[in-house]
């Protein structure tokens, strides 16, 4: 087996013996390697999963502004305290 290139990793997996036989037959029929067949199958599965996760375009906000006066984003404890307050935003200004 040739060494993997810079973008490939060599791994070991446990796979059902019958499934492996089916994979070998399919790879032979498609004139490809088992590795390439598994890669293609996983890429297809992952691309379908992404589509299912984000079926619609997300809206783009046209809001303007920034941080409220007095909010220090480097102080996570203060940010948490501000977010947990049960006050309308206009009272935090």
N, C-alpha and C positions, 0 to 999 in steps of 0.2 A: 504494500500500500504506500503511495507517495506521501511525503510529509505534508502536513497542512500548510497553506500559505499564511501570510501575516494576518488575515482576517478570519481564519478558520481555527477551530479548537477541536482537539481529539477528545472524545468522551467514550465511556463504556456504559451501556444500558442493558437492563434485563428485559427480554421481550419473549412473549409466548412463542413457542416453537412453531406452531401452525401458522401464526401470523408472519413469522419470519420467512417461512416457505412461500407464502403468498406474495410477500414483498419481493423476494428473489425472482419469482416468476414474472411479476409485473415489471421489475427493473429490466429483466432480460427482454421481455416483449417490447418495452419502450426504448431499448438500447441505451440505457443509462445506468448509473451506479446506484447502489442502495442508498448511499449518502445523499446523492442528488435527489432521489425520489423522496426521501424523508424530509429534506430541506424544502422542496416544493410543496409537499403536503402540509407541513407546518406553516409555511408562509401563507398558503391559502386559508388555513384555519385561523391564523392570526388576523388576516385582512378582513375576514368575515366577522370576527369578534369585534374589531374596531368599528365596523359599520353598525353592528348591533348596539354598541355602547353609545354612539353618537348618531342616532338616526336623523336628526334635524340640525340645521345650522343654528348655532347659538347667536343670540342677539348681541350686537355691538353697542355698548353704552356710549351715549354722547354727553355724559355728565362732565362737568368742568369743576375744577377746584383742586383740592389737595387735602392736606392734613388740617384738622381743626386747630386753632390757636391753642398753645399750651400742651399739645400732644407730642410726647417724645417717643419716637418709634424704636429707640434703642433701649427703652425701659419696658421689658415684657411684662413685669408685674403690674406696672401702672396701666399698660394697655389692657390687660386682662380685667383690672378693676374698672376701667372706663366702660369696657364692653359689657360687664356684668351688672352695671348700674341700671336700675329700672327708671331711667329718666329719658324724656324726649331729647332728641339731638340738639334742638335749639337751646336747651338749658346747659349743655356742655360747652357752649362757646364762650 
